[in-house]
């Protein structure tokens, strides 16, 4: 099925840019200091990138980021073993780290191709906009009520774990509510490590302790739509989407949520 895209076209190549910077710095190091140092520098930068990936895994429990971090750590050790081989002539460590690097690399590419390590904020915003009509009434910078759910706080927390693990939304646990922040690919670097109080102006959906649902859509996300959509309808639709996802999750049909997003056919880089 072909869907009409309501968001403006966007592709994120932040990861590709980071990899390019690593190779550029390594190449410059190669020119000025030689291959041994270049491989050590590359290994160090890849190791630091691996620390970032494993931190994201700890925050989200997303398997894709765990595999990425394992690839990066094995790649860093491979670079160090190559540098050691050039210095001492000992090649014994290269095959030890080459095999896991290849294994985790292939696994990583497979997960990326199947969107297991893709942030799903763009799909969320597209799904929310589907039933919304154009309107002369534009953006309003305040949260909107969007219905009510039934369930315990434990249900909400379990749903929050599911949304984080599948990169549907970052989940913030507050004393009186659970807050979900859809994250678009490329924006995760700026959102993962910010303070909890800093999400007020972002796009979010919250379930409070009494089950009431509130929605806020950021101006940046609203202006990213091709048309001026009814803001009240858009908020109501986004809230309804999370309510629907919550009910599917409670019934043990979490994969239906993933299927809904996959059906949009968006690029792994969007």
N, C-alpha and C positions, 0 to 999 in steps of 0.2 A: 504494500500500500504506500502511495506517495502522499506525503504531508506537505502542506504549504507552510514554509518557515516564516514565523513572525518575528524572530530575532534577526538582527543584522548578521551578515556572514562574519565569522571570526575563527581564526586558527591560532593555536598557541604552540610555539616552538621553543619555549623557555628551556626545556631539558636539552634540546638539540644545541641551543646557544651555550649552555653551561659546558656541555661536552666539547663544543668547538673551542671555548676558552681554555679548557684543560689541555687540548691538543696544541693550541697556539703557544701557551706558556711553555709546554714541554718542548716544542720545536725551537723556540727562542733559546731555551736552556741548552738544547742540543748544539746549537750554533756556537754559543759562547763558552760552554764548559765541557761538552762531550756527552756521549751516549749514556755513560754510567749514571751521571748526575741527572740527566734528562729522565731516565726511567725511574730513578728514586723520587724526583719531583712529581712525575705523573702518578706514581703509586701513592704518594702522600695526599695529593689532591683527590684522587679517587677514593682513598680511605676516608677523608673528611666528608666527601659526598655520601659515602656509605653511612657515616654517623647520622647525617640528616635523614636518610631513608629509614634507618632503624628507629629513629625517634618518631617519625611519622607512623611507623608500624605500631609502636608502643601507644601512640595517641589514638589510633584508629582500629588496630587489630586487623588491618587489611592484608591479606596474604600476598598480594602483588608487591607491596612495599617490602615485605620480608624477603621475598625472592630477589628483588632488586638489590637490597642491602647485601645479601649473601653473594650475589654476582660481583658487586663492587668490592667487597672485602677480599674475595678470591682473586679478583683482577689486581688489586693493590699488592697482594702477596706475590702474584705472578710477575708484576713489574719489579718488585724487590729481588725476586730470584733471578731475573734476567740481569739486573745490575750486579748482583753477586757473581753470576757466571762470568760477566765481562771483567770483573776485578780479580777473581781467584781462579777462574777456569773450571769451577765446580758446576756442572750442569744438572746435578741430581735433583734439585728442587723444582726445576722447570716443569717436567711432566706431572709432578705431584699437584701443582697448582693449575696447570693448563686444563686438565680434565674437568675439575669442578667449575672452572671459569666457563668452559664451553657448555657444560650441563646447565648451569644456572642461567647462562646467556640465552640458550635456546628456550628454556622454561620462561624466562622473562619476556622474550619476544612473543611467545604464545599467549601469555596472560595479557600483554598489551594489545595484541590483535583481537582478543576476545573481550576487551574493555574491562578486564578485571582490576586494572590499576588506574582507571580513568575516573576523574571527578565528574559527578553527574549533575552539577548545577545547571548546565545548559539544557539538559533534557527536562529537568524540573520546570524551568521557566517556559520552555516550549509547551509542555503538557498543560501548564496552568493557563496559557494564553489561548489554547485551542477553542474553548467555547466563548471567548470574550469578544465583544464587538467594538468597533471604533466609537469614539466619543469625543465631543468637544471639550468635555471636562477632563482636565489633565491631572498631573501629579498632586498628591496631598501628603505632606510629610508627617503622618501620624499613624500609629497602629490601628488596625481595624479588627473588630470582633468577627469571628468566622465560624461560629457554631460550637458544638460541645461533643465530647467523646465520653464513653463509658469505660471504666477500667480503673485499676489501682495504680499507684505510683510505680509499683514493681513492673506492671505492664508497660508503662511509659519508658522506664529505664531500659527494659529489654528491647523495646522498639528503637530507642536511642542507640543502643549497642549495634543493632542491625543496620541502622542508617549510616553510622560511622564506619563500620566494617566494610560496607559496600560502597563507600564514598558518595552516598546520596546526600549527606549533610554532615557537617560537624555538629556534635551534640554538647551543649553546655548544661550541666546539672546545677540548678539553683535551688535554694531552700524551699521555694514555693512553686517552682515550675521547672519544666524541661524545655530547652530552647534548641531548635534545629536551624542550622545555617547552611543552605545549599551553596556549594562552592564550585565555581566554574574552573575548568582546566586552565592553568596559567596563573590563577589568582591564589592558589593554595599557599605559595611562599609567603605572601603578605598576611594571610589569615590564620595560619596554624599556630603562630607563636605570639599573637597579640594578647593583651590582657582581656579578661572576660568582660570588663566594663566597656570595652571598645566596640562591641558588636551592635550597639543601639541603632546606628545609622545604616547597618547592613540589611540585606534581605533575610528575614527570619520568620519562623513559625513557632509559636510557643503553646504548650499544653500546661495549664496551671493545675494546682492540686485539686481543684473542684471539677476539672475536666473541660474548662472553657478554653477555647482556641482563639489566639490572637495572631495577627499577621502584620508584618511590616515589609514593604518593598522599597529598596533604596532608589534614590533618584538615578544613580548610574545604571542600574538594571532596567529601570523603567524607560530611560532614554535609549536603551539598546534595542528596544522594539522598533520595527520599521514604521509603525503607525501609532497614532495617539489612541491608546486603548482606554476603555472605561476603567478608571483606577479602582473603583469600588468593586466592580465585577472581577477584576484581576486578583485583588486581595481575597475575595470570597472564593474564587476558583483555586487559588494556591492553598488556602486553608482547607477547602474541600478535598483537594488532592492528597494532602497529608492525612486527613481523616480517613480517606479511602485506603491509603497505604497502611495506616495503623490497623484498620479493621482486617485487611488482608493478612497482615502479619499475625494478628491475634488468632486467626483461623488456620495458621500454619501454611499460608500460601505466599510466603515472602518471594518466591521465585516469580510469581505473577508480576510483582513490582519491577523486577529486573527485566522481564519480558516486555513490559510496557515501554520502558526506556529504550531497550534495544530495538524495538519496532520502529523507532523514529529514524534509525539508520544514520545517525550523526557520526562524523569522523572521530577517530580515537584522539585526534589533536584538537577537538573543539570543546 
